[in-house]
Amino acid sequence: MRRPPLSAQEPLLIRIQAQDFDVATELKRLGNGGADVGAVVTFLGRVRGRAEGSNIQSMTLEYYPGMTEKALEKIVAEAHQRWNLLDALLLHRVGTLRPGDQIVLVAVAATHRGEAFAACEFIVDYVKTRAPFWKKEQTSKGARWVAARRSDREAAQRWGGKPPAKDGSA
């Protein structure tokens, strides 16, 4: 049974912030310890130290306030519609980050692990290709903007629906 669309009364745990976060603290908020939560699946994204043959010194993430939050809400709401989720969390950082820094946390609570794994992967795939974030890497070879990779677009396409644009925009 699929969950109906989220109502205006149901809070979505979606945040965009510059400051770091504590994974354990964030996970305590998920599902409020409900007795029906049988699985919590998480994804933690970090800044890599190398990409495309260059050492990454830093990555700057920018976003469009208001528009980006709405895009993230839409992604999480669609996951709630596709799977019987009890709760979901999506936290994304912006600003200048260094290799090893945490960028994104996606966590999904469900009664069963299959739905939790699928929903978490769906959210990550769609955030990578449909959320309006812009990433600029400062590398040992100079600065460069990061575009959505072909493999990211292909991963998102397997969920159906309109494929994302080649430039990564929705």
Secondary structure, 3 states (H helix, E strand, C coil): CCCCCCCCCCCCEEEEECCCCCHHHHHHHHHHHCCCCCEEEEEEEECCCEECCEEEEEEEEEECCCHHHHHHHHHHHHHHHHCCEEEEEEEEECEEECCCCEEEEEEEEECCHHHHHHHHHHHHHHHHHHCCEEEEEEECCEEEEECCCHHHHHHHHCCCCCCCCCCCCC
